[in-house]
Amino acid sequence: GSPITDENRRLRDKKHLNDITAAQLPPLHHSPAKLLLIEESIAIQIQQKEAYEEMQAKLAAQKLAERLDIQMLKFEPEGEASMQYREVRDEI
């Protein structure tokens, strides 16, 4: 037989692969990975860890409040409620 060029061999192999499976690589939605300095990487990891811990703390507080049936009410120490207990006296 006649020798097959590399391009023809690649096309033939690709066609054969398409006949075997319908699986395709997903399209690349994000930019490819980029190199970071180790300091930048550590800073990003610390920031993500802090955000994660904060989110976990909020979730834990919410679950605890639901469990204990705690309701947050408005607190106004200098509002109308505190004025009800004060007596006005004239100093002579």
Buried (B, 14 or more C-beta within 10 A) or exposed (E): EEEEEEEEEEEEEEEEEEEEEEEEEEEEEEEEEEEEEEEEEEEEEEEEEEEEEEEEEEEEEEEEEEEEEEEEEEEEEEEEEEEEEEEEEEEE
